[in-house]
Amino acid sequence: MKITHTEIYRFSIPMEPFVIATGVMDYAQNVFIRVYTDSGLYGVGECSAFPMIVGETQETCLAMAKDFAKMWKGKDAGEIEQRIQDLHNVAAYNPTIKSAFDMALYDLAAKAAGLPLYKFLGGDKRIVETDMTIGIGTAEEMSELALGYKAQGATILKIKLGKKPDDDLVRMRKIREAVGSEMTLRIDANQGWDYDAAITCLNGMQELGIEFCEQPMRTWYDDRLSELRKQTTIKIMADESCYNHHDARKLINSESCDYINIKFAKSGGIHEGLKIHHVASQAGIPCMIGSMLESRIALSANLHFAYACPNIKYFDLDTCLLGHLVDPVTGGLTYKGYFLDLPGTPGIGADADEEFLKRCEKFIV
């Protein structure tokens, strides 16, 4: 399968403003690509730039996409390892846009094999229930949202925190009081606390039945994660502290986390995500599959990946439900309440809606 050309789209999805500790997003800064081959097949990929977390913007992703597409032209799409290395040869970092190209390769490979991606990766379907994320607001606003999700059938909430410790404690106490004791609550500080604030918040929440805390501190405090973990009964999940399997190894060896969150925007896609999963599995560290603000295209790839990785025990695949004002996707995963499923079509099984693409800026390389 020789790569003939790549279509690159500015895939901006309008959404309701979403607030986390590090900023506000009012549209999903996504990029969508189609990698065409001389076999008649093309592979699709999507990434979601989240500059306050990963450092990439939609503009940097579009610029690097053009360079990556030039590098790949005329090369064999079936040589996944070599094509991923091509990307690393062009740029040392930029995992977000790399993840779109990685995704397209795996979509092509699975389509060529006539298999859904999860079967191509050796996986099987299983029951997957996503959490629902609540952005930062007042305690009253957040507790009302929590009650609304509970009324709609959600059983797992992920609460964004990372502001002033006293305010965060009030937020969580109000939410737990509102939803009762049976609902699963997990928290995500998005690097918003320093060490002292993390101690104050985690110790102040130990009686609230918190399942785990995701990324409590900035990554420059990684040397204190192990110390923090010993000071609280709340489990610690590494997110921004883990971009690749080397990060996973260091976190595990230093006993700095209980869980690891795998996101394609950090890992560069499926290829490196599988390596992180392997390292974590060998050490008995469960993983979560997470996401940024992707559409159902990338989320479908996330779900295929989860089906293929049995050590993924937690699922944060709710981005389409968090205020996307349009759904620019055909095919792909479906939601039945908060439970996810995939069609049996070859590859990822999702593509961009042609009418939506007509309104997107397009580049052909």
Secondary structure, 3 states (H helix, E strand, C coil): CEEEEEEEEEEEEEEEEEEECCEEEEEEEEEEEEEEECCCCEEEEEEEECHHHHCCCHHHHHHHHHHHHHHHCCCECCCHHHHHHHHHHHCCCCHHHHHHHHHHHHHHHHHHHCCEHHHHCCCCCCCCECCEEECCCCHHHHHHHHHHHHHCCCCEEEEECCCCHHHHHHHHHHHHHHHCCCCEEEEECCCCECHHHHHHHHHHCCCCCEEEEECCECHHHHHHHHHHHHCCCCEEEECCCCCCHHHHHHHHHCCCCCEEEECHHHHCCHHHHHHHHHHHHHHCCCEEECCCCCCHHHHHHHHHHHHHCCCEEEECCCHHHCCECCCCEEECCEEECCEEECCCCCECCEEECHHHHCCCCEEEC
